[in-house]
């Protein structure tokens, strides 16, 4: 493990936040255009993205969350924090 980690030269580079390579690979695999595919860093991020996309600022909403990480949420765009 130490050898593999010591030989990896890209720790200073952030991953592509748009997941271009993954979406291109999925486009080839499933036959859906890459611009129609959304990839995220887990279901929490994708649920948050969908809520921010479809729920207007100031609209009351709720979601079920099975763990303590969901006890607070970030404000919707346009809302005071």
Secondary structure, 3 states (H helix, E strand, C coil): CHHHHHCCCCCCCCCCCCCHHHHHHHHHHHCCCHHHCCCCCCHHHHHHHHHHHHCCCCCCCCCCCCCHHHCCCCCCCCCCC
